[in-house]
Amino acid sequence: MPGSSILYRTGGSELLKAIRPLWEMNFTQDGPSADDLANAFPPEELADLRALLASKPGSSRLRVTLALDQDNGELAGFCLSTGVPRQTGEINCLFVFPEYRECGIAEGLMRDATQWLDDMGVQKRSRQLGADRDRDYRFYSDFGFLPRNIVHEEHGLMAQ
């Protein structure tokens, strides 16, 4: 059974190479998590996440957590988080392959990310989600993330 033996590996930008194929795949597939990554960063920014960190206030830090299936060596999922010590932190992206869902991996990734942010002493943690993501809202609310703002956007406008 997938997910029966998961190893969590944490690090910084050195682990971005491991998630790049997963990231790019998710931008091209339709499915329950297709917009999860699009809400975080476009693929070109993943290639150079240093630009993203430089755009954040203060001394932003990055944490990548990989969920690895020890039985077959495959990547089961990952979480990407950023934070500024004693200020704000964000769960930028959390993704688990469909065949590994419902195995507790997402919960393990979230526990790791929220503990890392707590250890930095962040005063506020956030996670942005797309609309119509009821299942995701329930998942994140279990970790204390509750909707605070609703932003209405209009897309497809052409510059005049």
Secondary structure, DSSP 8 states (H G I E B T S, - for coil): -TTSSEEEEEESGGGHHHHHHHHHHHHH--STTHHHHHTT--HHHHHTHHHHHHHSSSS-EEEEEEEEETTT--EEEEEEEEE-TTSEEEEEEEEE-GGGTTSSHHHHHHHHHHHHHHHTT-SEEE----SS-HHHHHHHHTTT----------------
